[in-house]
Each structure stands twice: as structure tokens, then as C-alpha cells.
């Protein structure tokens, strides 16, 4: 499995016959050094500056121990900055464990052998790029930013107003994992800030602001096998409850009367509704940012009097009720007073509570390193949410831990920052399991890191602009889902219509209708009114939009048996529901850089219309026999252009699919 070949004052380490490490004097495998970082956070956006004091190429090496599939090698430079790396085979994977012999290293650069022909996917949720070859990717949990493109005027405005413009790589859910078209994955076990640099032709350089625990590499016979092994290692999401496919999770708010009126009007027009998603179940506040929520996790008796009885009545009609929660507490709330008295709040190093400004108001963050605080929060979820009948919720945030915070555990906030969203997902999962509701109750998260896939029942793409921008609009949620799928999170979706309205950007009728088309071909179809509902076009803003949305909901529910099978495949084999076509057509070079079309399960090729005022769309089809969903016309391999008026998203199904009869019925819906 592992073979060490010594040559020319260097060595090549092979795994399963493939070059993994090529160590030479000119290009060593390992560099080490020391640096100090400055993390400046503003509203969940980070400015990170490095003061690098030393970087040494550890070109000298000594093989300390050698046996079959097990090598321990010491790396140094003239005896300085020694690092020992233990290479071994474990569970069918190559592991390289690191040990700092000097005790004074906090920067490590690792070079993995690269092929100039390979393509790279992953690094968590990436909104702008799918193939990362030629890119340098920072890995730090943060707000995704507004616009996410420094050449975009909206990003300029957001930077000028709130330092919130973001960049192409800023993401809620990074992960130190990548998948190569050379049929292997590489994962770094560590939670510090990292940068993965894929710009060199013959190596990938992984920069870690710590001595990592280990790196893990798994090389398999094909892409499907790679993803199976990756998700076996990282953990897989469970299958969704049966009710989740029965219609839209309708995002409405404003109090019981408003919510029920909207539901009644929608159903009278034929909308398939599986659940009401009511984010202001716990109350609201109006701020300069828009309509926001009161973060005191108990139902608002003013807006939703008798909510448990309302939830019960809706459930009897087959409608679930979903809510919202995050790891913050409103300073005006009763739960904050209790948590503060118990000492459950993250603190400054001065010992005072660390109240963090989110958008326009400060809030207290629970210290999730405190076991008592964790149990307290789980009790809040079990009693105040599951206990009154909630069937699910948005488990929001997880990005805002300042690196200068003082944590109960005593560990560095810089090291815990990327782990916080994983612990947050774990708390929600354990609350559901302890209530014996796994398989009935769902929650969906936006932030994440290594291990989130082991806990969350679903991801969502976060707060996109309500526009057509490639980096932060409708288009961006496609590579986001595909990159998540390459990192183990195979159930994801987005706010239908987007979320963020700022600087005059408003959701249009066409944008909502196109986004609804995309959502109908995803695992979960959920709407959001946005941060300024009155400025945005909604699902019921006019009759045409509502009827369009009704039809999309019928298509979504019609696909239930197919979606259930795809979700089960994700749970059992780790193959994402929305998947990069490369997974099944590895030898098709054309697919490697396509980022705005995807396979839904194995048999549906979906190419959403992501540009304004388009009535046709070009689609690339790999080597198979494909049937255009709407016309029934057959296509083979290659590019084709199909008509794509509103309501007719470009979709093709494989002719040999066992679900062919199901797909053929869709045009009549």
C-alpha cells in the first residue's frame, strides 16, 4: 500500500502505486515556521493579517522507523525546526500524523504531489468557483459577504458601509478537504486557519496555522468510490422524514392571522404545502437592516397566542410547523438573564461578557465549550421547540466567535472558531435524538466545518442577494451545492428568491420565478420573504407568480419517490443529491469546469436559467442517451440549446432510467 523510494537526496512516497509526496532539495515536502496573526471581526466578516516571522524549508530528512506500510520520518533544516511525520495505512487510507519536536512551530506548509492535468473540487461550500485548480483558497468560517466580488458595485457599497463586501472565497462553511480527478481525497485534521494553494503545476501546498494532527488521503478506483470513502470517514447525513417531500416549506411570518391567511390563499390556488416555516415564532424587532427576530427562544404570546394549539391543528391537516434558532440570546430576553446568571456566556479576556454586534444590535453568544451551557441549550430546544410541536427549524449562525474571546474550556478561541458550527449542529442533533424525534424532526444549518455532515439533517446556502449576480445571486447556489456534495454534505438547498435586500437591490418577479424552478429540482423546496419583505416580490405578489409557484410545487411533489431514493443513496453511500456530473462521467473533460448545471440524483440533468431575460439555454450532455423533459426529444453527447421560457427549466433525463415513466408525466402537471 505504502512504498518509500529513496533517490537523489530525496524520496517519493507512493500510495497504491500513486505518487503522493515527492520530496527534493529544491521542493521539499514540508516547511515550518512561526507567525502571529491579527483577526479583526466586524459583523461576522474577518480581516486576517499575518505577521510571518520565520519559514524554513525542511529539506533534510531521516527515516527513523521503517516497516511494511509504516514509516516515521524526521524533517529539519540543519537540525532546526524538526517535525516528525508518521506515515501509516489505517482503514484503507494513508495517514500522516505530525509531531513537533521543537515545540516552537505554529506554521506548517505541506506539499502534496499534483498532476498538471487534474482538477480540484471541495474546500467546503464554494459559491464562486467549482474547479479550484489555479486558486488559493482561505479556509475560515465567516459571513459569506454581500456581493462577494470586489469588482461588483454592491460589494463596494457593502465594504464602505459595513466592511461586509466579502470576496469570491468567503464562505459560511469551509472545510479542509479536497477531491481530485486523480481519484483521491485529501483531508487535514485541524481547526486552525488554513490556506489551500492549488496554483503550482506539480504540487498542492496546504498551509496550516498550527502543527496539524494529521492529513488523510484515500485513493480509490473511481470518483464514486472516493466519495463513499470520504463520507464514511467524515459522517453522512440521515435520510429526511417522509413528510418533507409533500410540498413547499412555505416561509411566512407576521403573526397567526397573517400566516394562516397566506396558507389558506396558497392552498386554495393549489399550492402543495408540507410545512409553514415561521421564523418569527419567537417575536420580531424592526431594525435598519429590516425585519429581524427577537432571539429569546420561546414562542411569542403576542404574535402567536396559543401556538401549541395552532401547531396541533395544522398537523391534523398534514401541515408541519417549522421555526428558527441560533446560538445567540437577545439581551432583552428572559433566557439571556438565566444564561448570564449561570455563567453560560462567552467572555472577554477581561472577564466581562462578550456582547457581539450582529447587524444592528448586540447579543450574547452561548459558550458552547461549557458542558452545562450545552445541556441547557438542548433543554431549551427540547422543551420550547420540540415540546410545543415544532417539526423542524433553521439552526442559524455559527460564524461569529471572536478570536480574542475567553472560553470556558480554556482552549484558544482561534482554534475553536472553525469548530463552533460543528458543535452547534451537534447540539441540535442531540436534542432531536434525545427527544426520540430523529426521522420526524429536521433542522438545517448554514455554517459548518469538518464533521458538520455527521450531525446536520440538511444545509442551506445562507443569505444570497436577491439578484442575478454570479457570485452572490441565484447562480451562486449551484456551485455551492456541488462543492458541499464533494465534501460530504449531500442534502442542501437555498432560500427560494434569495434573502438580502440592500443598496436598492430588490427581488423581481422574474428572479423569483426562475429561483422557484431551480428549487423544484432540489432536495428541499423552501421560500424566504427576505430581510425586507415589503420591498421584494413574493410567491403571492400576483396571480401569475402564484400559479407558476403552484405548478413548481406539483413538479417537486411528483418527484417524491425519485428524491427519496436519491436522499437514501446519500445516507447509505454518501453520493450527494445534487451532484457534480463528473462523478458519473469521469473521462469527459468538458464537465470538469462546468459549474451551473448538475445531476439531481443519477438520472436528471438540470441546467437552471440563471441569467435575466433568457428564453433559451445551452446545456452540455455527457455520453448517454438523454430525453428533454418538456419536448420528449432525444439527445446524445454534446452541447445543445433548448427553449427555456418561464416555467420550463432545462431538464433532461437518462433514457434508460427506471424512473422514466415518472418523468414522462411531468409535462402534464
Secondary structure as the mmCIF struct_conf table of DSSP 4:
data_model
#
loop_
_struct_conf.conf_type_id
_struct_conf.id
_struct_conf.beg_label_comp_id
_struct_conf.beg_label_asym_id
_struct_conf.beg_label_seq_id
_struct_conf.end_label_comp_id
_struct_conf.end_label_asym_id
_struct_conf.end_label_seq_id
STRN STRN1 UNK A 2 UNK A 7
TURN_TY1_P TURN_TY1_P1 UNK A 8 UNK A 9
STRN STRN2 UNK A 10 UNK A 15
TURN_TY1_P TURN_TY1_P2 UNK A 16 UNK A 17
STRN STRN3 UNK A 18 UNK A 23
BEND BEND1 UNK A 25 UNK A 27
BEND BEND2 UNK A 29 UNK A 29
STRN STRN4 UNK A 30 UNK A 42
TURN_TY1_P TURN_TY1_P3 UNK A 43 UNK A 44
STRN STRN5 UNK A 45 UNK A 57
STRN STRN6 UNK A 60 UNK A 67
TURN_TY1_P TURN_TY1_P4 UNK A 68 UNK A 69
STRN STRN7 UNK A 70 UNK A 77
TURN_TY1_P TURN_TY1_P5 UNK A 78 UNK A 79
STRN STRN8 UNK A 80 UNK A 90
TURN_TY1_P TURN_TY1_P6 UNK A 91 UNK A 92
STRN STRN9 UNK A 93 UNK A 100
BEND BEND3 UNK A 101 UNK A 103
STRN STRN10 UNK A 107 UNK A 113
TURN_TY1_P TURN_TY1_P7 UNK A 116 UNK A 117
STRN STRN11 UNK A 120 UNK A 122
BEND BEND4 UNK A 123 UNK A 124
BEND BEND5 UNK A 127 UNK A 128
BEND BEND6 UNK A 130 UNK A 130
TURN_TY1_P TURN_TY1_P8 UNK A 133 UNK A 134
STRN STRN12 UNK A 136 UNK A 139
STRN STRN13 UNK A 141 UNK A 141
BEND BEND7 UNK A 146 UNK A 147
TURN_TY1_P TURN_TY1_P9 UNK A 150 UNK A 151
BEND BEND8 UNK A 152 UNK A 152
HELX_RH_AL_P HELX_RH_AL_P1 UNK A 153 UNK A 162
BEND BEND9 UNK A 163 UNK A 163
TURN_TY1_P TURN_TY1_P10 UNK A 168 UNK A 169
STRN STRN14 UNK A 171 UNK A 171
BEND BEND10 UNK A 172 UNK A 172
BEND BEND11 UNK A 176 UNK A 176
STRN STRN15 UNK A 177 UNK A 180
TURN_TY1_P TURN_TY1_P11 UNK A 181 UNK A 183
STRN STRN16 UNK A 184 UNK A 189
BEND BEND12 UNK A 192 UNK A 192
STRN STRN17 UNK A 194 UNK A 197
BEND BEND13 UNK A 200 UNK A 202
STRN STRN18 UNK A 203 UNK A 208
BEND BEND14 UNK A 209 UNK A 210
BEND BEND15 UNK A 213 UNK A 213
STRN STRN19 UNK A 214 UNK A 219
BEND BEND16 UNK A 221 UNK A 222
HELX_RH_AL_P HELX_RH_AL_P2 UNK A 223 UNK A 234
HELX_LH_PP_P HELX_LH_PP_P1 UNK A 237 UNK A 241
HELX_RH_3T_P HELX_RH_3T_P1 UNK A 242 UNK A 245
BEND BEND17 UNK A 246 UNK A 247
STRN STRN20 UNK A 248 UNK A 251
BEND BEND18 UNK A 254 UNK A 254
HELX_RH_AL_P HELX_RH_AL_P3 UNK A 256 UNK A 268
TURN_TY1_P TURN_TY1_P12 UNK A 269 UNK A 270
STRN STRN21 UNK A 273 UNK A 277
TURN_TY1_P TURN_TY1_P13 UNK A 279 UNK A 282
STRN STRN22 UNK A 284 UNK A 287
TURN_TY1_P TURN_TY1_P14 UNK A 288 UNK A 289
STRN STRN23 UNK A 290 UNK A 293
BEND BEND19 UNK A 297 UNK A 298
TURN_TY1_P TURN_TY1_P15 UNK A 301 UNK A 303
BEND BEND20 UNK A 304 UNK A 304
TURN_TY1_P TURN_TY1_P16 UNK A 305 UNK A 306
HELX_RH_AL_P HELX_RH_AL_P4 UNK A 307 UNK A 316
TURN_TY1_P TURN_TY1_P17 UNK A 317 UNK A 318
STRN STRN24 UNK A 320 UNK A 326
BEND BEND21 UNK A 327 UNK A 327
STRN STRN25 UNK A 328 UNK A 330
TURN_TY1_P TURN_TY1_P18 UNK A 331 UNK A 332
BEND BEND22 UNK A 333 UNK A 333
HELX_RH_AL_P HELX_RH_AL_P5 UNK A 334 UNK A 342
TURN_TY1_P TURN_TY1_P19 UNK A 343 UNK A 343
STRN STRN26 UNK A 345 UNK A 345
STRN STRN27 UNK A 347 UNK A 348
TURN_TY1_P TURN_TY1_P20 UNK A 349 UNK A 350
BEND BEND23 UNK A 351 UNK A 352
STRN STRN28 UNK A 353 UNK A 353
STRN STRN29 UNK A 355 UNK A 357
BEND BEND24 UNK A 359 UNK A 361
STRN STRN30 UNK A 362 UNK A 365
STRN STRN31 UNK A 366 UNK A 366
TURN_TY1_P TURN_TY1_P21 UNK A 368 UNK A 369
HELX_RH_AL_P HELX_RH_AL_P6 UNK A 371 UNK A 380
HELX_RH_PI_P HELX_RH_PI_P1 UNK A 381 UNK A 385
HELX_RH_3T_P HELX_RH_3T_P2 UNK A 386 UNK A 388
TURN_TY1_P TURN_TY1_P22 UNK A 389 UNK A 389
STRN STRN32 UNK A 392 UNK A 396
TURN_TY1_P TURN_TY1_P23 UNK A 403 UNK A 404
STRN STRN33 UNK A 405 UNK A 406
TURN_TY1_P TURN_TY1_P24 UNK A 408 UNK A 409
HELX_RH_AL_P HELX_RH_AL_P7 UNK A 413 UNK A 434
TURN_TY1_P TURN_TY1_P25 UNK A 435 UNK A 436
STRN STRN34 UNK A 438 UNK A 438
TURN_TY1_P TURN_TY1_P26 UNK A 439 UNK A 440
STRN STRN35 UNK A 441 UNK A 441
STRN STRN36 UNK A 442 UNK A 445
BEND BEND25 UNK A 446 UNK A 446
TURN_TY1_P TURN_TY1_P27 UNK A 450 UNK A 451
HELX_RH_AL_P HELX_RH_AL_P8 UNK A 452 UNK A 455
BEND BEND26 UNK A 457 UNK A 457
STRN STRN37 UNK A 459 UNK A 460
STRN STRN38 UNK A 465 UNK A 465
BEND BEND27 UNK A 466 UNK A 467
TURN_TY1_P TURN_TY1_P28 UNK A 470 UNK A 472
BEND BEND28 UNK A 473 UNK A 473
TURN_TY1_P TURN_TY1_P29 UNK A 474 UNK A 475
HELX_RH_AL_P HELX_RH_AL_P9 UNK A 476 UNK A 485
TURN_TY1_P TURN_TY1_P30 UNK A 486 UNK A 488
STRN STRN39 UNK A 492 UNK A 493
STRN STRN40 UNK A 495 UNK A 496
TURN_TY1_P TURN_TY1_P31 UNK A 497 UNK A 497
BEND BEND29 UNK A 499 UNK A 499
STRN STRN41 UNK A 500 UNK A 500
TURN_TY1_P TURN_TY1_P32 UNK A 503 UNK A 504
HELX_RH_AL_P HELX_RH_AL_P10 UNK A 509 UNK A 520
TURN_TY1_P TURN_TY1_P33 UNK A 521 UNK A 521
BEND BEND30 UNK A 522 UNK A 523
STRN STRN42 UNK A 526 UNK A 527
TURN_TY1_P TURN_TY1_P34 UNK A 531 UNK A 532
HELX_RH_3T_P HELX_RH_3T_P3 UNK A 533 UNK A 535
BEND BEND31 UNK A 536 UNK A 536
TURN_TY1_P TURN_TY1_P35 UNK A 539 UNK A 540
BEND BEND32 UNK A 541 UNK A 542
HELX_RH_AL_P HELX_RH_AL_P11 UNK A 543 UNK A 558
TURN_TY1_P TURN_TY1_P36 UNK A 559 UNK A 559
HELX_RH_AL_P HELX_RH_AL_P12 UNK A 560 UNK A 573
BEND BEND33 UNK A 577 UNK A 577
STRN STRN43 UNK A 578 UNK A 579
HELX_RH_3T_P HELX_RH_3T_P4 UNK A 581 UNK A 583
TURN_TY1_P TURN_TY1_P37 UNK A 584 UNK A 584
TURN_TY1_P TURN_TY1_P38 UNK A 586 UNK A 587
HELX_RH_3T_P HELX_RH_3T_P5 UNK A 589 UNK A 591
TURN_TY1_P TURN_TY1_P39 UNK A 592 UNK A 593
BEND BEND34 UNK A 596 UNK A 596
STRN STRN44 UNK A 598 UNK A 600
TURN_TY1_P TURN_TY1_P40 UNK A 601 UNK A 603
STRN STRN45 UNK A 604 UNK A 607
BEND BEND35 UNK A 611 UNK A 611
TURN_TY1_P TURN_TY1_P41 UNK A 612 UNK A 613
BEND BEND36 UNK A 615 UNK A 615
STRN STRN46 UNK A 616 UNK A 621
BEND BEND37 UNK A 623 UNK A 624
STRN STRN47 UNK A 626 UNK A 628
TURN_TY1_P TURN_TY1_P42 UNK A 629 UNK A 631
STRN STRN48 UNK A 634 UNK A 635
BEND BEND38 UNK A 637 UNK A 637
STRN STRN49 UNK A 638 UNK A 643
TURN_TY1_P TURN_TY1_P43 UNK A 646 UNK A 647
STRN STRN50 UNK A 650 UNK A 654
TURN_TY1_P TURN_TY1_P44 UNK A 655 UNK A 656
TURN_TY1_P TURN_TY1_P45 UNK A 658 UNK A 659
HELX_RH_AL_P HELX_RH_AL_P13 UNK A 660 UNK A 664
TURN_TY1_P TURN_TY1_P46 UNK A 665 UNK A 665
HELX_RH_3T_P HELX_RH_3T_P6 UNK A 666 UNK A 668
#
